Amino acid sequence: MASSKAAEIPVNGSAGSMNYGVRRTRLIAGVSVADNPLIAAVIEYAQRLSEPYLFNHAMRSWLFAEAIGRIKGIDYDHEVVAVGTILHDIGLTASVSGPNRFEVNGADAALSFIKGEGLSDRRAQLIWDLVALNSTPSLALHKEPEVAVGTMGIGLDYGGFGVEALPAGDVERIVSAFPRLRMKQRFTETCCRLVTAKPETSHDNFLRDFGERFVPGYKAVSTVDLLINAPFDE
């Protein structure tokens, strides 16, 4: 039986001693990933905020992204993909709130966390974009390589998109290291709670699908109604 706890991740370094000039790597579930104090701090932050199933989803997404990126021969910033992918769902946690859709709240929180840690404005923007756009692959997959690769990993873990590109043994190793912990049920419950609490943030993202299927009385705002009811004659 899978443990109800998130996987234990050994970390190297601390958030107080960032060193971006050193390109270290380590193996997690057989996948070679970037390893530095910032990434260690991001992992700790995500684990602190997230329920175990959600943290494991974030870690699997990161590992899948790295595996896919290498198989496809894509050149990208591994640190940006690590930070953005690991933090991509913090907007679904109880500790991150705001007036916007959860992806934007999460992207803003991610930027707040890494502020002052030496990332250029460009790299910080890529992290924001990856978090904010991860649930909109029709846009994200056409963005910069970092946004696209992170989204590929997230999509693979969410819906199995592109899983055929990876050897079955690699997928099994990642899932074994970070068990799904009833993710289908738990993720559905999380989304339904958010739809119920803040329906106004669910009309233009995938939360709408959860609301329409599972939340009694939910009715999304129609973009057709917005057009027809606009205060113009034609």
C-alpha positions as CSV (number, residue, x, y, z in Angstrom):
1,M,0.0,0.0,0.0
2,A,1.4,3.4,-0.9
3,S,2.3,5.7,2.0
4,S,0.1,8.7,2.7
5,K,3.2,10.8,3.1
6,A,5.1,12.8,0.5
7,A,8.4,11.3,-0.5
8,E,11.4,12.3,1.6
9,I,13.8,14.4,-0.5
10,P,17.4,14.9,0.8
11,V,18.5,18.4,0.0
12,N,21.9,20.0,-0.3
13,G,22.7,23.5,0.8
14,S,20.4,26.0,2.3
15,A,18.3,29.0,1.1
16,G,20.7,31.4,2.8
17,S,23.7,30.4,0.7
18,M,22.7,30.5,-3.0
19,N,25.4,29.7,-5.5
20,Y,24.2,29.9,-9.1
21,G,27.6,29.6,-10.7
22,V,28.0,25.9,-9.9
23,R,26.3,23.4,-12.2
24,R,25.8,20.4,-9.9
25,T,23.5,17.5,-10.6
26,R,22.1,14.6,-8.7
27,L,20.0,11.6,-9.5
28,I,16.4,11.4,-8.3
29,A,14.4,8.3,-9.3
30,G,17.1,7.6,-12.0
31,V,16.7,11.1,-13.5
32,S,19.7,13.5,-13.5
33,V,18.5,16.9,-12.3
34,A,20.1,20.2,-11.5
35,D,21.1,20.5,-7.8
36,N,21.7,23.8,-6.0
37,P,20.6,25.6,-2.9
38,L,17.8,27.5,-4.7
39,I,16.3,24.2,-6.0
40,A,16.6,22.7,-2.5
41,A,14.8,25.6,-1.0
42,V,12.1,25.4,-3.6
43,I,11.5,21.7,-2.9
44,E,11.3,22.5,0.8
45,Y,8.9,25.3,0.2
46,A,6.6,23.2,-2.0
47,Q,6.6,20.4,0.5
48,R,5.8,22.7,3.3
49,L,2.8,24.2,1.5
50,S,1.4,21.2,-0.3
51,E,-0.6,18.2,0.7
52,P,1.5,15.1,0.1
53,Y,-0.3,14.0,-3.0
54,L,0.2,17.5,-4.5
55,F,3.9,17.7,-3.6
56,N,4.5,14.3,-5.2
57,H,2.6,15.4,-8.3
58,A,5.0,18.4,-8.5
59,M,8.1,16.3,-8.1
60,R,6.9,13.8,-10.7
61,S,6.1,16.6,-13.1
62,W,9.6,18.0,-12.7
63,L,11.3,14.6,-13.3
64,F,9.0,13.8,-16.3
65,A,9.9,17.3,-17.7
66,E,13.6,16.6,-17.4
67,A,13.2,13.1,-19.0
68,I,11.1,14.4,-21.9
69,G,13.5,17.4,-22.5
70,R,16.5,15.1,-22.8
71,I,14.7,12.6,-25.0
72,K,13.6,15.4,-27.4
73,G,17.0,17.1,-27.3
74,I,15.6,20.4,-26.2
75,D,18.0,23.1,-24.9
76,Y,16.6,24.9,-21.9
77,D,17.4,26.4,-18.5
78,H,17.2,23.5,-16.1
79,E,17.0,25.7,-13.0
80,V,14.0,27.7,-14.4
81,V,12.2,24.4,-15.3
82,A,12.9,23.1,-11.8
83,V,11.6,26.1,-10.0
84,G,8.5,26.6,-12.2
85,T,7.5,23.0,-12.3
86,I,8.0,22.2,-8.6
87,L,5.9,25.3,-7.7
88,H,3.3,25.1,-10.5
89,D,0.4,24.1,-8.3
90,I,1.1,26.1,-5.1
91,G,-1.9,28.3,-6.0
92,L,-4.1,25.3,-5.1
93,T,-2.8,25.2,-1.5
94,A,-4.4,26.8,1.5
95,S,-1.4,29.0,2.1
96,V,-1.5,30.8,-1.3
97,S,-4.6,32.9,-2.0
98,G,-5.5,36.0,-3.9
99,P,-8.2,37.5,-6.2
100,N,-7.1,35.9,-9.4
101,R,-7.3,32.4,-10.9
102,F,-5.2,30.0,-8.9
103,E,-2.4,29.8,-11.6
104,V,-1.8,33.5,-11.4
105,N,-1.9,33.5,-7.6
106,G,0.6,30.7,-7.6
107,A,2.9,32.5,-10.2
108,D,2.9,35.6,-8.0
109,A,3.7,33.6,-4.9
110,A,6.5,31.8,-6.8
111,L,8.1,35.2,-7.7
112,S,7.8,36.4,-4.2
113,F,9.6,33.3,-3.0
114,I,12.6,33.7,-5.3
115,K,12.8,37.5,-5.1
116,G,16.2,38.7,-4.2
117,E,17.9,35.3,-5.0
118,G,19.8,36.6,-8.0
119,L,17.7,35.5,-10.9
120,S,17.5,37.9,-13.9
121,D,14.2,39.5,-14.7
122,R,14.1,37.3,-17.8
123,R,14.5,34.1,-15.9
124,A,12.0,35.2,-13.3
125,Q,9.5,36.0,-16.0
126,L,9.9,32.5,-17.5
127,I,9.2,31.0,-14.1
128,W,6.0,33.2,-13.8
129,D,4.9,32.1,-17.3
130,L,5.5,28.4,-16.6
131,V,3.4,28.5,-13.4
132,A,0.7,30.8,-14.8
133,L,0.3,28.9,-18.1
134,N,0.9,25.3,-17.1
135,S,-2.8,24.4,-17.3
136,T,-3.2,26.0,-20.7
137,P,-1.0,23.9,-22.9
138,S,-2.6,25.3,-26.1
139,L,-0.6,28.4,-25.2
140,A,2.3,27.1,-23.0
141,L,3.6,24.6,-25.5
142,H,4.2,27.4,-28.0
143,K,6.1,29.5,-25.5
144,E,9.9,29.4,-24.7
145,P,11.5,26.0,-24.2
146,E,11.5,26.3,-20.4
147,V,7.7,26.9,-20.4
148,A,7.0,24.2,-22.9
149,V,9.2,21.6,-21.3
150,G,7.8,22.2,-17.8
151,T,4.2,22.0,-19.3
152,M,5.1,18.7,-21.0
153,G,6.1,17.2,-17.7
154,I,3.0,18.5,-15.9
155,G,0.7,17.3,-18.7
156,L,2.3,13.8,-18.7
157,D,1.7,13.4,-14.9
158,Y,-1.8,14.9,-15.1
159,G,-3.3,13.1,-18.1
160,G,-0.6,10.8,-19.4
161,F,0.0,13.2,-22.4
162,G,3.2,12.1,-24.2
163,V,3.9,9.1,-21.9
164,E,4.7,6.9,-24.9
165,A,7.9,8.9,-25.4
166,L,9.4,7.6,-22.2
167,P,10.6,4.1,-21.5
168,A,8.0,2.3,-19.3
169,G,10.7,1.5,-16.7
170,D,11.5,5.2,-16.3
171,V,7.9,6.1,-15.7
172,E,7.5,3.3,-13.2
173,R,10.7,4.4,-11.3
174,I,9.4,8.0,-11.0
175,V,5.9,6.9,-9.8
176,S,7.4,4.5,-7.4
177,A,9.6,7.2,-5.9
178,F,6.7,9.7,-5.7
179,P,3.5,7.7,-5.3
180,R,0.3,9.2,-6.7
181,L,-1.5,8.8,-3.4
182,R,-5.0,8.7,-4.9
183,M,-4.3,11.8,-7.0
184,K,-7.3,11.5,-9.2
185,Q,-9.6,11.7,-6.2
186,R,-7.6,14.2,-4.2
187,F,-7.0,16.6,-7.0
188,T,-10.7,16.5,-7.9
189,E,-11.6,17.3,-4.3
190,T,-9.1,20.2,-4.2
191,C,-10.5,21.7,-7.4
192,C,-14.1,21.3,-6.3
193,R,-13.3,23.1,-3.0
194,L,-11.8,26.0,-4.9
195,V,-14.7,26.2,-7.3
196,T,-17.1,26.3,-4.4
197,A,-15.2,28.9,-2.5
198,K,-14.2,31.2,-5.4
199,P,-16.4,30.4,-8.4
200,E,-15.6,33.7,-10.0
201,T,-12.0,32.5,-10.6
202,S,-13.1,29.3,-12.4
203,H,-14.9,30.4,-15.5
204,D,-11.9,30.6,-17.9
205,N,-9.7,27.7,-16.8
206,F,-10.0,24.0,-16.2
207,L,-11.7,24.4,-12.9
208,R,-14.8,25.1,-14.9
209,D,-14.9,21.4,-16.0
210,F,-14.7,20.3,-12.4
211,G,-17.5,22.7,-11.4
212,E,-19.8,21.6,-14.2
213,R,-19.3,17.9,-13.5
214,F,-19.1,17.8,-9.7
215,V,-20.4,21.0,-8.0
216,P,-24.2,21.2,-7.6
217,G,-25.7,24.5,-8.8
218,Y,-22.4,25.6,-10.5
219,K,-23.0,27.8,-13.5
220,A,-20.1,29.3,-15.4
221,V,-20.2,32.8,-16.9
222,S,-20.7,32.4,-20.7
223,T,-18.4,34.4,-23.0
224,V,-21.4,34.4,-25.4
225,D,-23.5,36.2,-22.8
226,L,-20.7,38.7,-22.2
227,L,-20.8,39.6,-25.9
228,I,-24.6,39.7,-26.3
229,N,-25.0,41.7,-23.1
230,A,-22.3,44.3,-23.9
231,P,-23.6,47.9,-23.5
232,F,-23.4,48.6,-27.2
233,D,-26.1,48.7,-29.9
234,E,-24.3,46.2,-32.2
